[in-house]
Structures are given as structure tokens and as C-alpha cells.
Amino acid sequence: MQRRALLAGLAVAPLVGRAQASTVPNEIRMIVPFSAGGATDLLARRLQPVMEPRGVKLVVENAVGGGSMVGMSKLAAARPDGRTLGLGSQGLIAQIAYGEIPLRLDQFTPLARVAIDPLVLLTGANSRFRTLEDAIAAMRAPGGGPSVGAAGPVGTLGNLRALALAQEVRGEITYIGYPGASRVATELVGGHLDLGVAKPNDVFGQIRSGQIRVLAVLDDVGIKQLPEVPTVASRGIDVHRFGRMTAMTYAAAPAGLDPALREALTAILRDAILSPDYQAKADSDGYIADALSGVALESAIAETFAAAQAAQARSRG
């Protein structure tokens, strides 16, 4: 399904009525569980100017540590009065599924999806790999396979996509986990890493400058901003062998939110996310902002949680 189809499947962004808007606080603290300047932080800061005309001052607070545990623990402990929200991600879902952090999904109320980031397979501009087929050939060659880096340790989404690709083509890789996508980009540009897996949003600057080459989209759907880049699905490769884990970021509130307030917050967030200004930012940086909400968002989170558990069980087996 292309980006246009995703958005077409949604109703026109609901106008936030005066009665609804009056229940939403005038100032909301948005906890970002990652450092300032990263991809998740930028998503929050891009929400600020589109929330303001809708009567909400969004104050971004970075609470870093534990792969989002510190920030999301603060959100879970906040009062469910709509004054404190946070940005959850597939990384948080996976950590909970793996039992790595003392948090549960039922401690949060999902509101609206802010972004989907299809992962891409990358290499440096001076790399010997010119195409996806070159990378696959290296994975099949004897000797342990090429080095592949992504943000996060074994078991995180970048690792699972890289491993699934190697297994699907009956090859091997040497995985290297980094603290962030910026380090992956630096290693690729410097020629110290063969291949990388990242969100386009994290490395679009290096892609545009020609320092990094994109070999493939590691998903079923292509990226509008990279029309010349093939998907692995177009080559008959299924990278969802562990189950479908969606690389996404979504706004959430603490559990126990009043249903009427949840509806009002969701409506105003959807209106902001689907606004022309926010969609223009999504277009420029290569992510999909579909504002998925309600039961559909809860299902996407549950699907990602189940896939993470299945991947962990398979790795142990």
C-alpha cells in the first residue's frame, strides 16, 4: 500500500470542535525518551508549530536513558489529565515484549501515530556494493558475510530485519549494534562498515549529499522520496519472517485517561498530523504520517509486540 493509499483510507482530518478543544489543556508536556536532535525529538518539535494554531502549546522535554525506559517511566507515573504525553515507539514495545524493562503496555493510552519509518539498507558512497544484488552476493559468499550495523543491540528491529534478509537469501552477516543511527552513518561514510540499516529520517542528510547510497527498502512498500530504490519484496524476499514489526512512533498518554479526554486529544493530534504543514515535513524527510488511532493503532502495537515475542522465542530456540 502506497503512502497515498494509506492516507486515502483515513477520513478527512476531523475538525476539532469547540467543545472538544475546551477539554484539551492549553499547555502539554511532550516527553521524548531520546536525546535532542534525534529523529524522535524532531518529530515532537515538528508537532509544536502545528499544535499551536489549534490552541495547544507543546513543551518538549527530553528524558534520556535505558532505550526510552527513563522517559516512558516518567509518562507512566504522570497524572492522566492530558497535561503530559509522550512518544512511544517499536523499540519500547520490543523492550517490554523481551521483558528488558519494568514497564507494561497497559500503563499507556495510545492516541495517534506520528510516523512510520520503513527501514532501508544502506552503504557508503565509495562502497563496493552498488546494488541489492551485490549485497546479497556478499552475504552468500564464504567467510562470515559483510558487516551490517544498526542502532541497537541484537533483538532490536534493525538487527531483526538484517538477520531476516540474510536468512531469506541463505547468507550470513556480522551484526554490529551502535548507540544510534548517526554512528551507523558515520561508519558507513568512513568505510568502516559494509552495510547499515536505518530509518530514512535518520540519515536523509547523508543520502541527499551523496555520502550514503540506499540499496533497498526492507519492506513491502517503496518510499515516495526514493522511487528508484527497490523493495526487497519486489525481489521475492520476505523480511517479516519473525512477524510484522512496524517501525513507528506514536503519541501516548498515561493509563487511566478519561474516554472523553482521550477522544479530544486524539482528534486534535490527528488534525495536526494530517495538516498540510506536517505532511510537507513528512514528505521532505521520508516518513509516513498517517495519524492512525483507536482500535487500529492498538492492533498495530499488539502485532508488533507479538512479533517481538516470536522473534525472541525463535532466537532462544
C-alpha positions in Angstrom: 0.0 0.0 0.0 1.5 3.3 -1.0 1.6 6.4 1.2 -1.3 7.9 -0.8 -3.4 4.8 -0.2 -2.7 4.9 3.5 -3.9 8.4 3.8 -6.8 7.8 1.4 -8.0 5.1 3.8 -8.4 7.7 6.5 -11.3 10.0 6.8 -10.6 13.7 6.2 -8.9 15.0 9.3 -11.6 15.7 11.8 -12.1 19.3 12.7 -11.7 19.9 16.4 -14.9 21.3 17.7 -15.0 23.9 20.4 -16.5 21.6 23.0 -13.8 19.0 22.4 -10.9 21.5 22.2 -12.0 23.1 25.5 -11.2 19.8 27.3 -7.7 19.7 26.0 -5.1 21.5 28.2 -3.7 24.7 26.7 -0.2 23.5 27.5 1.0 19.9 27.2 4.4 18.5 28.1 5.6 16.0 25.5 8.2 13.6 26.9 10.7 12.5 24.3 12.6 9.5 25.6 15.6 10.2 23.4 18.2 13.0 23.1 17.6 16.3 21.5 18.3 16.4 17.7 17.5 12.8 17.1 14.7 11.6 14.8 12.1 11.1 17.5 12.9 14.5 19.0 12.5 16.1 15.6 9.0 14.6 15.3 8.0 16.2 18.5 9.4 19.5 17.6 7.6 19.4 14.2 4.4 18.9 16.1 4.9 22.2 18.0 4.1 24.7 15.3 1.1 22.7 14.0 -0.4 22.3 17.5 -0.1 25.9 18.4 -2.8 27.2 15.9 -5.0 24.5 17.4 -4.8 26.1 20.8 -2.1 23.9 22.4 1.4 24.9 23.4 3.5 21.8 23.2 6.6 21.8 25.5 9.1 19.2 24.6 11.0 17.5 27.4 13.9 15.1 26.6 14.3 12.3 29.2 17.1 10.1 28.0 18.2 6.7 29.2 17.5 3.0 29.1 16.5 2.9 25.4 13.4 5.0 26.2 12.7 3.5 29.7 13.5 6.6 31.6 11.2 8.9 29.7 8.4 6.4 29.3 8.6 5.6 33.1 8.0 9.3 33.7 5.0 9.2 31.4 3.6 6.1 33.1 3.9 7.8 36.5 2.2 11.1 35.4 -1.4 12.0 36.2 -3.8 11.0 33.4 -5.1 14.6 33.0 -3.9 15.2 29.4 -1.2 17.6 30.5 1.6 15.0 30.0 2.0 12.9 26.8 5.0 11.0 25.4 6.3 9.4 22.3 6.3 5.6 22.2 8.0 3.5 19.6 8.5 0.0 18.3 11.7 0.0 20.4 9.7 0.5 23.6 7.2 -2.3 22.5 10.1 -4.7 21.9 11.8 -3.9 25.2 8.5 -4.7 27.0 8.0 -7.8 24.9 11.5 -9.0 25.8 11.0 -8.3 29.5 14.0 -6.0 29.5 12.4 -3.1 31.3 9.9 -2.9 34.2 7.1 -1.4 32.1 3.9 -2.8 30.6 1.9 -1.7 27.6 -1.2 -1.3 29.7 0.5 1.6 31.6 -0.1 3.7 28.5 -3.0 5.0 26.4 -2.1 5.2 22.7 -3.5 8.3 21.0 -2.3 8.8 17.4 0.6 7.5 15.3 3.0 10.3 14.4 5.3 8.4 11.9 6.0 5.2 10.2 9.6 4.7 9.1 10.2 1.9 6.6 13.8 0.7 7.2 16.3 0.9 4.4 19.6 -1.0 3.6 22.5 1.4 3.2 26.1 1.5 2.1 28.8 4.2 1.8 29.2 6.1 -1.4 32.6 4.5 -2.0 31.4 1.0 -1.1 31.9 -1.9 -3.4 28.2 -2.6 -3.2 26.3 -0.9 -6.0 23.0 -2.8 -5.8 21.0 -5.0 -3.5 22.2 -8.0 -5.6 25.8 -7.1 -4.8 25.0 -7.2 -1.0 23.2 -10.5 -1.4 26.1 -12.0 -3.2 28.4 -10.9 -0.4 26.1 -12.5 2.2 26.2 -15.8 0.3 30.0 -15.8 -0.1 32.1 -17.8 2.3 33.8 -16.0 5.2 31.1 -14.9 7.6 29.4 -12.3 5.4 29.6 -8.5 5.3 29.4 -6.3 8.5 25.9 -4.8 9.0 25.3 -2.1 11.5 22.1 -0.7 13.0 21.0 1.3 16.1 20.5 -1.1 19.0 21.7 -4.5 20.2 20.7 -7.9 19.0 16.9 -8.3 19.1 16.0 -4.7 18.1 14.2 -4.1 14.8 17.3 -3.1 12.7 19.0 -6.3 13.8 16.0 -8.5 13.1 15.5 -7.0 9.6 19.2 -7.5 8.7 19.1 -11.1 10.0 15.9 -11.9 8.2 17.3 -10.6 5.0 20.4 -12.8 5.4 18.4 -15.9 6.3 16.0 -15.3 3.4 18.8 -15.3 0.9 20.6 -18.2 2.6 23.6 -16.0 3.5 25.4 -14.7 6.6 26.2 -11.3 8.1 28.3 -10.0 11.0 26.0 -7.7 13.0 27.3 -4.6 14.9 25.0 -2.7 17.2 25.5 1.0 17.6 24.1 3.5 20.1 22.4 5.5 17.4 21.8 5.9 13.6 24.2 8.8 13.4 27.1 6.5 14.4 26.0 4.0 11.7 26.0 6.8 9.1 29.5 7.9 10.2 30.9 4.4 10.0 29.4 3.9 6.5 30.7 7.2 5.2 34.1 6.4 6.6 34.2 3.0 5.0 34.4 1.2 8.3 31.1 -0.6 7.9 29.9 -2.6 4.9 26.2 -2.1 5.2 23.7 -0.4 7.5 20.0 -0.5 8.4 18.3 2.7 9.4 15.2 4.9 9.1 15.5 7.3 6.1 14.5 10.1 8.6 17.8 9.5 10.5 20.1 9.7 7.5 18.4 11.7 4.9 21.0 14.4 5.0 23.7 12.0 4.1 21.5 10.4 1.4 20.8 13.8 -0.2 24.5 14.8 -0.1 25.5 11.5 -1.8 27.6 10.3 1.1 25.3 7.3 1.6 23.7 5.1 -1.1 20.4 3.3 -0.5 20.3 -0.2 -1.8 16.8 -1.3 -0.9 13.7 -0.7 1.2 13.5 -3.5 3.7 9.7 -3.8 3.4 6.8 -4.5 1.1 6.2 -0.8 0.2 8.5 1.7 -1.5 9.4 5.1 -0.3 7.9 8.0 -2.2 11.0 10.1 -1.9 13.2 7.3 -3.2 11.3 6.0 -6.2 14.3 4.4 -7.8 15.1 2.2 -4.8 13.6 -1.3 -5.0 11.8 -3.0 -2.1 13.1 -6.4 -1.0 9.5 -7.7 -1.7 10.0 -6.9 -5.3 12.9 -9.3 -5.3 10.8 -12.0 -3.7 12.3 -11.6 -0.2 10.2 -11.6 2.9 11.9 -9.8 5.8 8.9 -10.3 8.1 9.8 -13.9 8.9 9.7 -13.1 12.6 6.3 -11.4 12.3 5.4 -7.9 11.2 7.1 -5.3 13.4 6.3 -1.8 12.3 8.9 0.9 12.8 6.7 3.6 14.2 6.4 6.5 16.6 3.1 7.3 18.4 1.8 9.8 20.9 0.6 8.2 24.2 -0.8 9.3 27.5 -0.7 7.6 30.9 -3.2 4.8 31.5 -6.5 5.8 33.1 -7.2 8.7 30.7 -10.9 9.7 30.7 -12.5 8.4 27.5 -13.8 11.9 26.5 -10.4 13.5 27.1 -8.8 10.7 25.1 -11.2 11.3 22.2 -10.4 15.1 22.3 -6.7 14.6 22.5 -6.7 12.1 19.6 -8.8 14.4 17.5 -6.5 17.4 17.9 -3.4 15.3 17.3 -4.9 13.7 14.2 -5.9 17.2 12.9 -2.3 18.4 13.4 -0.6 15.3 12.0 -2.7 15.3 8.9 -2.3 19.1 8.3 -0.6 20.2 5.1 2.3 21.7 7.1 3.1 18.5 9.0 2.6 16.3 5.9 5.1 18.5 4.0 7.7 17.7 6.7 6.9 14.0 6.4 7.3 14.2 2.6 10.7 16.0 2.9 12.1 13.6 5.3 10.9 10.3 4.0 8.4 9.1 6.6 4.7 8.4 6.6 2.4 10.3 8.9 -0.9 8.5 8.8 -2.3 9.5 12.3 -3.6 6.0 12.9 -5.6 5.9 16.1 -8.1 4.0 18.2 -8.5 0.2 17.7 -6.4 0.2 14.6 -3.4 1.7 16.4 -3.9 -0.7 19.3 -3.9 -3.6 16.9 -0.6 -2.3 15.2 1.0 -2.1 18.7 -0.2 -5.6 19.6 1.0 -7.0 16.3 4.5 -5.6 16.8 4.5 -6.9 20.4 3.6 -10.4 19.3 6.2 -10.3 16.5 8.9 -9.2 19.0 8.0 -12.1 21.4 8.0 -14.6 18.5 11.5 -13.3 17.4 12.8 -13.7 20.9 11.4 -17.2 21.3 12.9 -18.2 18.0 16.3 -16.9 18.9 16.2 -18.9 22.1 15.1 -22.0 20.4 
